[in-house]
Every structure is written in C-alpha cells, then in structure tokens.
Amino acid sequence: MINFEEELKKFHPSLEVDEAEAAIYNQDLTDLADLLVKMIQESGEKAEEV
C-alpha cells in the first residue's frame, strides 16, 4: 500500500513549474482598469488642448 506521508517527504517541485510561475508573476499585464485609466487621461489631455 502507498504510504502518502513518505511520498510527500520525497516530493520536490519541478523547476519548470517554478520558472513558469516566476514568468507569469513578473509579466506586466494590462487589464481593463489600466485601459480605462489611460483612456480617461488621454481624453483629459485632448480637452486641455482645445
């Protein structure tokens, strides 16, 4: 029978998973809130020009 406690002691996460996690967290993603802020700033700049 499998001894889960022993198997968990042997477990080491894959380096590929760690690398993927770092790449995902370090990526600068633009979301909807960022787009809305940019649009508001641009419309404010255009209004000041007029």
Predicted model as a PDB file, atoms N, CA, C, CB and O in Angstrom, pLDDT in the B-factor column:
MODEL        1                                                                  
ATOM      1  N   MET A   1       0.832  -1.181   0.000  1.00 88.00           N  
ATOM      2  CA  MET A   1       0.000   0.000   0.000  1.00 88.00           C  
ATOM      3  C   MET A   1       0.883   1.254   0.000  1.00 88.00           C  
ATOM      4  CB  MET A   1      -0.950  -0.007   1.216  1.00 88.00           C  
ATOM      5  O   MET A   1       2.005   1.226   0.505  1.00 88.00           O  
ATOM      6  N   ILE A   2       0.381   2.332  -0.558  1.00 90.00           N  
ATOM      7  CA  ILE A   2       1.164   3.559  -0.664  1.00 90.00           C  
ATOM      8  C   ILE A   2       1.128   4.310   0.669  1.00 90.00           C  
ATOM      9  CB  ILE A   2       0.629   4.457  -1.812  1.00 90.00           C  
ATOM     10  O   ILE A   2       0.066   4.545   1.245  1.00 90.00           O  
ATOM     11  N   ASN A   3       2.313   4.675   1.134  1.00 93.00           N  
ATOM     12  CA  ASN A   3       2.421   5.489   2.341  1.00 93.00           C  
ATOM     13  C   ASN A   3       2.529   6.953   1.894  1.00 93.00           C  
ATOM     14  CB  ASN A   3       3.665   5.056   3.228  1.00 93.00           C  
ATOM     15  O   ASN A   3       3.592   7.395   1.459  1.00 93.00           O  
ATOM     16  N   PHE A   4       1.442   7.688   1.999  1.00 93.00           N  
ATOM     17  CA  PHE A   4       1.394   9.050   1.485  1.00 93.00           C  
ATOM     18  C   PHE A   4       2.352   9.983   2.220  1.00 93.00           C  
ATOM     19  CB  PHE A   4      -0.013   9.584   1.581  1.00 93.00           C  
ATOM     20  O   PHE A   4       2.910  10.899   1.616  1.00 93.00           O  
ATOM     21  N   GLU A   5       2.541   9.761   3.497  1.00 93.00           N  
ATOM     22  CA  GLU A   5       3.463  10.609   4.265  1.00 93.00           C  
ATOM     23  C   GLU A   5       4.895  10.470   3.729  1.00 93.00           C  
ATOM     24  CB  GLU A   5       3.416  10.238   5.773  1.00 93.00           C  
ATOM     25  O   GLU A   5       5.606  11.465   3.593  1.00 93.00           O  
ATOM     26  N   GLU A   6       5.305   9.261   3.431  1.00 93.00           N  
ATOM     27  CA  GLU A   6       6.640   9.023   2.877  1.00 93.00           C  
ATOM     28  C   GLU A   6       6.771   9.622   1.481  1.00 93.00           C  
ATOM     29  CB  GLU A   6       6.941   7.520   2.833  1.00 93.00           C  
ATOM     30  O   GLU A   6       7.799  10.212   1.147  1.00 93.00           O  
ATOM     31  N   GLU A   7       5.747   9.473   0.681  1.00 92.00           N  
ATOM     32  CA  GLU A   7       5.773  10.023  -0.676  1.00 92.00           C  
ATOM     33  C   GLU A   7       5.843  11.550  -0.648  1.00 92.00           C  
ATOM     34  CB  GLU A   7       4.534   9.565  -1.462  1.00 92.00           C  
ATOM     35  O   GLU A   7       6.542  12.154  -1.462  1.00 92.00           O  
ATOM     36  N   LEU A   8       5.125  12.172   0.278  1.00 91.00           N  
ATOM     37  CA  LEU A   8       5.177  13.629   0.395  1.00 91.00           C  
ATOM     38  C   LEU A   8       6.557  14.118   0.819  1.00 91.00           C  
ATOM     39  CB  LEU A   8       4.135  14.110   1.388  1.00 91.00           C  
ATOM     40  O   LEU A   8       6.988  15.195   0.405  1.00 91.00           O  
ATOM     41  N   LYS A   9       7.245  13.339   1.636  1.00 92.00           N  
ATOM     42  CA  LYS A   9       8.608  13.718   2.038  1.00 92.00           C  
ATOM     43  C   LYS A   9       9.561  13.694   0.848  1.00 92.00           C  
ATOM     44  CB  LYS A   9       9.124  12.779   3.140  1.00 92.00           C  
ATOM     45  O   LYS A   9      10.516  14.470   0.807  1.00 92.00           O  
ATOM     46  N   LYS A  10       9.319  12.824  -0.107  1.00 92.00           N  
ATOM     47  CA  LYS A  10      10.172  12.696  -1.285  1.00 92.00           C  
ATOM     48  C   LYS A  10       9.875  13.751  -2.354  1.00 92.00           C  
ATOM     49  CB  LYS A  10      10.014  11.319  -1.878  1.00 92.00           C  
ATOM     50  O   LYS A  10      10.671  13.954  -3.271  1.00 92.00           O  
ATOM     51  N   PHE A  11       8.729  14.415  -2.231  1.00 90.00           N  
ATOM     52  CA  PHE A  11       8.275  15.333  -3.275  1.00 90.00           C  
ATOM     53  C   PHE A  11       9.155  16.575  -3.358  1.00 90.00           C  
ATOM     54  CB  PHE A  11       6.831  15.739  -3.025  1.00 90.00           C  
ATOM     55  O   PHE A  11       9.461  17.202  -2.343  1.00 90.00           O  
ATOM     56  N   HIS A  12       9.557  16.923  -4.583  1.00 84.00           N  
ATOM     57  CA  HIS A  12      10.266  18.170  -4.876  1.00 84.00           C  
ATOM     58  C   HIS A  12       9.609  18.772  -6.106  1.00 84.00           C  
ATOM     59  CB  HIS A  12      11.813  17.931  -5.103  1.00 84.00           C  
ATOM     60  O   HIS A  12       9.471  18.094  -7.124  1.00 84.00           O  
ATOM     61  N   PRO A  13       9.196  20.051  -6.032  1.00 78.00           N  
ATOM     62  CA  PRO A  13       8.519  20.642  -7.188  1.00 78.00           C  
ATOM     63  C   PRO A  13       9.443  20.719  -8.396  1.00 78.00           C  
ATOM     64  CB  PRO A  13       7.999  22.034  -6.842  1.00 78.00           C  
ATOM     65  O   PRO A  13      10.658  20.858  -8.263  1.00 78.00           O  
ATOM     66  N   SER A  14       8.857  20.628  -9.541  1.00 76.00           N  
ATOM     67  CA  SER A  14       9.599  20.690 -10.788  1.00 76.00           C  
ATOM     68  C   SER A  14      10.133  22.099 -10.996  1.00 76.00           C  
ATOM     69  CB  SER A  14       8.714  20.263 -11.974  1.00 76.00           C  
ATOM     70  O   SER A  14       9.454  23.076 -10.680  1.00 76.00           O  
ATOM     71  N   LEU A  15      11.344  22.207 -11.523  1.00 71.00           N  
ATOM     72  CA  LEU A  15      11.915  23.510 -11.820  1.00 71.00           C  
ATOM     73  C   LEU A  15      11.099  24.219 -12.894  1.00 71.00           C  
ATOM     74  CB  LEU A  15      13.374  23.369 -12.263  1.00 71.00           C  
ATOM     75  O   LEU A  15      10.999  25.446 -12.882  1.00 71.00           O  
ATOM     76  N   GLU A  16      10.524  23.476 -13.808  1.00 87.00           N  
ATOM     77  CA  GLU A  16       9.722  24.078 -14.865  1.00 87.00           C  
ATOM     78  C   GLU A  16       8.519  24.818 -14.292  1.00 87.00           C  
ATOM     79  CB  GLU A  16       9.259  23.011 -15.852  1.00 87.00           C  
ATOM     80  O   GLU A  16       8.151  25.883 -14.788  1.00 87.00           O  
ATOM     81  N   VAL A  17       7.913  24.267 -13.265  1.00 82.00           N  
ATOM     82  CA  VAL A  17       6.762  24.913 -12.644  1.00 82.00           C  
ATOM     83  C   VAL A  17       7.204  26.215 -11.981  1.00 82.00           C  
ATOM     84  CB  VAL A  17       6.090  23.972 -11.610  1.00 82.00           C  
ATOM     85  O   VAL A  17       6.529  27.236 -12.111  1.00 82.00           O  
ATOM     86  N   ASP A  18       8.329  26.187 -11.274  1.00 80.00           N  
ATOM     87  CA  ASP A  18       8.836  27.389 -10.630  1.00 80.00           C  
ATOM     88  C   ASP A  18       9.171  28.468 -11.651  1.00 80.00           C  
ATOM     89  CB  ASP A  18      10.063  27.059  -9.796  1.00 80.00           C  
ATOM     90  O   ASP A  18       8.877  29.643 -11.433  1.00 80.00           O  
ATOM     91  N   GLU A  19       9.780  28.079 -12.755  1.00 84.00           N  
ATOM     92  CA  GLU A  19      10.126  29.042 -13.792  1.00 84.00           C  
ATOM     93  C   GLU A  19       8.869  29.637 -14.423  1.00 84.00           C  
ATOM     94  CB  GLU A  19      10.997  28.380 -14.866  1.00 84.00           C  
ATOM     95  O   GLU A  19       8.814  30.837 -14.692  1.00 84.00           O  
ATOM     96  N   ALA A  20       7.880  28.813 -14.654  1.00 83.00           N  
ATOM     97  CA  ALA A  20       6.627  29.298 -15.235  1.00 83.00           C  
ATOM     98  C   ALA A  20       5.933  30.260 -14.273  1.00 83.00           C  
ATOM     99  CB  ALA A  20       5.693  28.115 -15.579  1.00 83.00           C  
ATOM    100  O   ALA A  20       5.392  31.283 -14.693  1.00 83.00           O  
ATOM    101  N   GLU A  21       5.950  29.936 -13.004  1.00 83.00           N  
ATOM    102  CA  GLU A  21       5.331  30.799 -12.002  1.00 83.00           C  
ATOM    103  C   GLU A  21       6.007  32.167 -11.978  1.00 83.00           C  
ATOM    104  CB  GLU A  21       5.401  30.146 -10.613  1.00 83.00           C  
ATOM    105  O   GLU A  21       5.326  33.191 -11.939  1.00 83.00           O  
ATOM    106  N   ALA A  22       7.318  32.192 -12.000  1.00 82.00           N  
ATOM    107  CA  ALA A  22       8.053  33.460 -11.997  1.00 82.00           C  
ATOM    108  C   ALA A  22       7.745  34.268 -13.249  1.00 82.00           C  
ATOM    109  CB  ALA A  22       9.564  33.207 -11.892  1.00 82.00           C  
ATOM    110  O   ALA A  22       7.573  35.484 -13.172  1.00 82.00           O  
ATOM    111  N   ALA A  23       7.674  33.615 -14.389  1.00 79.00           N  
ATOM    112  CA  ALA A  23       7.385  34.316 -15.637  1.00 79.00           C  
ATOM    113  C   ALA A  23       5.987  34.922 -15.617  1.00 79.00           C  
ATOM    114  CB  ALA A  23       7.528  33.366 -16.826  1.00 79.00           C  
ATOM    115  O   ALA A  23       5.783  36.031 -16.111  1.00 79.00           O  
ATOM    116  N   ILE A  24       5.043  34.214 -15.058  1.00 79.00           N  
ATOM    117  CA  ILE A  24       3.665  34.710 -15.002  1.00 79.00           C  
ATOM    118  C   ILE A  24       3.562  35.900 -14.055  1.00 79.00           C  
ATOM    119  CB  ILE A  24       2.704  33.591 -14.558  1.00 79.00           C  
ATOM    120  O   ILE A  24       2.949  36.912 -14.394  1.00 79.00           O  
ATOM    121  N   TYR A  25       4.154  35.786 -12.875  1.00 82.00           N  
ATOM    122  CA  TYR A  25       4.052  36.868 -11.904  1.00 82.00           C  
ATOM    123  C   TYR A  25       4.848  38.098 -12.317  1.00 82.00           C  
ATOM    124  CB  TYR A  25       4.520  36.393 -10.555  1.00 82.00           C  
ATOM    125  O   TYR A  25       4.472  39.213 -11.956  1.00 82.00           O  
ATOM    126  N   ASN A  26       5.928  37.933 -13.058  1.00 80.00           N  
ATOM    127  CA  ASN A  26       6.769  39.063 -13.458  1.00 80.00           C  
ATOM    128  C   ASN A  26       6.282  39.746 -14.731  1.00 80.00           C  
ATOM    129  CB  ASN A  26       8.189  38.599 -13.652  1.00 80.00           C  
ATOM    130  O   ASN A  26       6.811  40.789 -15.114  1.00 80.00           O  
ATOM    131  N   GLN A  27       5.295  39.177 -15.380  1.00 78.00           N  
ATOM    132  CA  GLN A  27       4.790  39.751 -16.620  1.00 78.00           C  
ATOM    133  C   GLN A  27       3.858  40.916 -16.304  1.00 78.00           C  
ATOM    134  CB  GLN A  27       4.060  38.680 -17.465  1.00 78.00           C  
ATOM    135  O   GLN A  27       2.975  40.805 -15.453  1.00 78.00           O  
ATOM    136  N   ASP A  28       4.064  42.032 -16.999  1.00 76.00           N  
ATOM    137  CA  ASP A  28       3.237  43.211 -16.793  1.00 76.00           C  
ATOM    138  C   ASP A  28       2.035  43.126 -17.731  1.00 76.00           C  
ATOM    139  CB  ASP A  28       4.052  44.523 -17.038  1.00 76.00           C  
ATOM    140  O   ASP A  28       2.149  43.375 -18.931  1.00 76.00           O  
ATOM    141  N   LEU A  29       0.897  42.775 -17.173  1.00 77.00           N  
ATOM    142  CA  LEU A  29      -0.303  42.614 -17.978  1.00 77.00           C  
ATOM    143  C   LEU A  29      -1.198  43.836 -17.845  1.00 77.00           C  
ATOM    144  CB  LEU A  29      -1.062  41.349 -17.569  1.00 77.00           C  
ATOM    145  O   LEU A  29      -1.382  44.367 -16.750  1.00 77.00           O  
ATOM    146  N   THR A  30      -1.745  44.272 -18.954  1.00 81.00           N  
ATOM    147  CA  THR A  30      -2.689  45.379 -18.951  1.00 81.00           C  
ATOM    148  C   THR A  30      -4.086  44.809 -18.789  1.00 81.00           C  
ATOM    149  CB  THR A  30      -2.575  46.230 -20.252  1.00 81.00           C  
ATOM    150  O   THR A  30      -4.504  43.934 -19.547  1.00 81.00           O  
ATOM    151  N   ASP A  31      -4.804  45.311 -17.795  1.00 84.00           N  
ATOM    152  CA  ASP A  31      -6.180  44.845 -17.613  1.00 84.00           C  
ATOM    153  C   ASP A  31      -7.153  45.968 -17.960  1.00 84.00           C  
ATOM    154  CB  ASP A  31      -6.411  44.354 -16.158  1.00 84.00           C  
ATOM    155  O   ASP A  31      -6.736  47.051 -18.369  1.00 84.00           O  
ATOM    156  N   LEU A  32      -8.415  45.715 -17.800  1.00 89.00           N  
ATOM    157  CA  LEU A  32      -9.446  46.667 -18.178  1.00 89.00           C  
ATOM    158  C   LEU A  32      -9.316  47.974 -17.400  1.00 89.00           C  
ATOM    159  CB  LEU A  32     -10.821  46.061 -17.955  1.00 89.00           C  
ATOM    160  O   LEU A  32      -9.514  49.051 -17.964  1.00 89.00           O  
ATOM    161  N   ALA A  33      -8.989  47.891 -16.127  1.00 89.00           N  
ATOM    162  CA  ALA A  33      -8.841  49.107 -15.322  1.00 89.00           C  
ATOM    163  C   ALA A  33      -7.711  49.980 -15.870  1.00 89.00           C  
ATOM    164  CB  ALA A  33      -8.569  48.747 -13.843  1.00 89.00           C  
ATOM    165  O   ALA A  33      -7.853  51.200 -15.940  1.00 89.00           O  
ATOM    166  N   ASP A  34      -6.593  49.366 -16.258  1.00 89.00           N  
ATOM    167  CA  ASP A  34      -5.482  50.121 -16.843  1.00 89.00           C  
ATOM    168  C   ASP A  34      -5.907  50.811 -18.133  1.00 89.00           C  
ATOM    169  CB  ASP A  34      -4.289  49.196 -17.113  1.00 89.00           C  
ATOM    170  O   ASP A  34      -5.538  51.960 -18.377  1.00 89.00           O  
ATOM    171  N   LEU A  35      -6.679  50.116 -18.954  1.00 91.00           N  
ATOM    172  CA  LEU A  35      -7.147  50.697 -20.209  1.00 91.00           C  
ATOM    173  C   LEU A  35      -8.076  51.882 -19.963  1.00 91.00           C  
ATOM    174  CB  LEU A  35      -7.860  49.640 -21.047  1.00 91.00           C  
ATOM    175  O   LEU A  35      -7.981  52.902 -20.646  1.00 91.00           O  
ATOM    176  N   LEU A  36      -8.969  51.747 -18.991  1.00 93.00           N  
ATOM    177  CA  LEU A  36      -9.890  52.839 -18.684  1.00 93.00           C  
ATOM    178  C   LEU A  36      -9.146  54.061 -18.164  1.00 93.00           C  
ATOM    179  CB  LEU A  36     -10.929  52.385 -17.662  1.00 93.00           C  
ATOM    180  O   LEU A  36      -9.465  55.185 -18.550  1.00 93.00           O  
ATOM    181  N   VAL A  37      -8.174  53.863 -17.306  1.00 93.00           N  
ATOM    182  CA  VAL A  37      -7.379  54.984 -16.784  1.00 93.00           C  
ATOM    183  C   VAL A  37      -6.660  55.684 -17.922  1.00 93.00           C  
ATOM    184  CB  VAL A  37      -6.360  54.495 -15.726  1.00 93.00           C  
ATOM    185  O   VAL A  37      -6.639  56.914 -17.974  1.00 93.00           O  
ATOM    186  N   LYS A  38      -6.070  54.924 -18.833  1.00 92.00           N  
ATOM    187  CA  LYS A  38      -5.359  55.509 -19.962  1.00 92.00           C  
ATOM    188  C   LYS A  38      -6.315  56.306 -20.849  1.00 92.00           C  
ATOM    189  CB  LYS A  38      -4.660  54.414 -20.779  1.00 92.00           C  
ATOM    190  O   LYS A  38      -5.973  57.400 -21.299  1.00 92.00           O  
ATOM    191  N   MET A  39      -7.498  55.772 -21.102  1.00 93.00           N  
ATOM    192  CA  MET A  39      -8.473  56.467 -21.942  1.00 93.00           C  
ATOM    193  C   MET A  39      -8.917  57.777 -21.290  1.00 93.00           C  
ATOM    194  CB  MET A  39      -9.693  55.564 -22.208  1.00 93.00           C  
ATOM    195  O   MET A  39      -9.066  58.789 -21.975  1.00 93.00           O  
ATOM    196  N   ILE A  40      -9.125  57.766 -19.989  1.00 94.00           N  
ATOM    197  CA  ILE A  40      -9.539  58.975 -19.273  1.00 94.00           C  
ATOM    198  C   ILE A  40      -8.432  60.017 -19.311  1.00 94.00           C  
ATOM    199  CB  ILE A  40      -9.910  58.646 -17.814  1.00 94.00           C  
ATOM    200  O   ILE A  40      -8.697  61.201 -19.516  1.00 94.00           O  
ATOM    201  N   GLN A  41      -7.185  59.576 -19.114  1.00 94.00           N  
ATOM    202  CA  GLN A  41      -6.058  60.511 -19.172  1.00 94.00           C  
ATOM    203  C   GLN A  41      -5.937  61.122 -20.562  1.00 94.00           C  
ATOM    204  CB  GLN A  41      -4.746  59.802 -18.789  1.00 94.00           C  
ATOM    205  O   GLN A  41      -5.728  62.328 -20.691  1.00 94.00           O  
ATOM    206  N   GLU A  42      -6.064  60.312 -21.591  1.00 93.00           N  
ATOM    207  CA  GLU A  42      -5.957  60.811 -22.962  1.00 93.00           C  
ATOM    208  C   GLU A  42      -7.087  61.774 -23.293  1.00 93.00           C  
ATOM    209  CB  GLU A  42      -5.958  59.651 -23.951  1.00 93.00           C  
ATOM    210  O   GLU A  42      -6.866  62.788 -23.955  1.00 93.00           O  
ATOM    211  N   SER A  43      -8.302  61.462 -22.835  1.00 91.00           N  
ATOM    212  CA  SER A  43      -9.421  62.366 -23.118  1.00 91.00           C  
ATOM    213  C   SER A  43      -9.242  63.679 -22.358  1.00 91.00           C  
ATOM    214  CB  SER A  43     -10.770  61.704 -22.740  1.00 91.00           C  
ATOM    215  O   SER A  43      -9.634  64.732 -22.860  1.00 91.00           O  
ATOM    216  N   GLY A  44      -8.662  63.640 -21.165  1.00 88.00           N  
ATOM    217  CA  GLY A  44      -8.382  64.858 -20.403  1.00 88.00           C  
ATOM    218  C   GLY A  44      -7.330  65.714 -21.079  1.00 88.00           C  
ATOM    219  O   GLY A  44      -7.438  66.940 -21.089  1.00 88.00           O  
ATOM    220  N   GLU A  45      -6.304  65.074 -21.651  1.00 85.00           N  
ATOM    221  CA  GLU A  45      -5.260  65.801 -22.363  1.00 85.00           C  
ATOM    222  C   GLU A  45      -5.824  66.470 -23.617  1.00 85.00           C  
ATOM    223  CB  GLU A  45      -4.109  64.855 -22.735  1.00 85.00           C  
ATOM    224  O   GLU A  45      -5.464  67.604 -23.931  1.00 85.00           O  
ATOM    225  N   LYS A  46      -6.686  65.784 -24.318  1.00 81.00           N  
ATOM    226  CA  LYS A  46      -7.304  66.336 -25.541  1.00 81.00           C  
ATOM    227  C   LYS A  46      -8.217  67.500 -25.183  1.00 81.00           C  
ATOM    228  CB  LYS A  46      -8.106  65.241 -26.304  1.00 81.00           C  
ATOM    229  O   LYS A  46      -8.282  68.470 -25.938  1.00 81.00           O  
ATOM    230  N   ALA A  47      -8.924  67.439 -24.062  1.00 78.00           N  
ATOM    231  CA  ALA A  47      -9.827  68.505 -23.644  1.00 78.00           C  
ATOM    232  C   ALA A  47      -9.027  69.753 -23.289  1.00 78.00           C  
ATOM    233  CB  ALA A  47     -10.689  68.054 -22.445  1.00 78.00           C  
ATOM    234  O   ALA A  47      -9.484  70.869 -23.537  1.00 78.00           O  
ATOM    235  N   GLU A  48      -7.824  69.578 -22.705  1.00 78.00           N  
ATOM    236  CA  GLU A  48      -6.979  70.717 -22.352  1.00 78.00           C  
ATOM    237  C   GLU A  48      -6.414  71.404 -23.595  1.00 78.00           C  
ATOM    238  CB  GLU A  48      -5.837  70.263 -21.443  1.00 78.00           C  
ATOM    239  O   GLU A  48      -6.174  72.612 -23.584  1.00 78.00           O  
ATOM    240  N   GLU A  49      -6.205  70.640 -24.660  1.00 75.00           N  
ATOM    241  CA  GLU A  49      -5.661  71.193 -25.886  1.00 75.00           C  
ATOM    242  C   GLU A  49      -6.668  72.086 -26.593  1.00 75.00           C  
ATOM    243  CB  GLU A  49      -5.218  70.081 -26.807  1.00 75.00           C  
ATOM    244  O   GLU A  49      -6.282  73.030 -27.282  1.00 75.00           O  
ATOM    245  N   VAL A  50      -7.943  71.802 -26.432  1.00 68.00           N  
ATOM    246  CA  VAL A  50      -9.000  72.532 -27.163  1.00 68.00           C  
ATOM    247  C   VAL A  50      -9.278  73.840 -26.559  1.00 68.00           C  
ATOM    248  CB  VAL A  50     -10.264  71.749 -27.218  1.00 68.00           C  
ATOM    249  O   VAL A  50     -10.135  74.576 -27.048  1.00 68.00           O  
TER     250      VAL A  50                                                      
ENDMDL                                                                          
END                                                                             
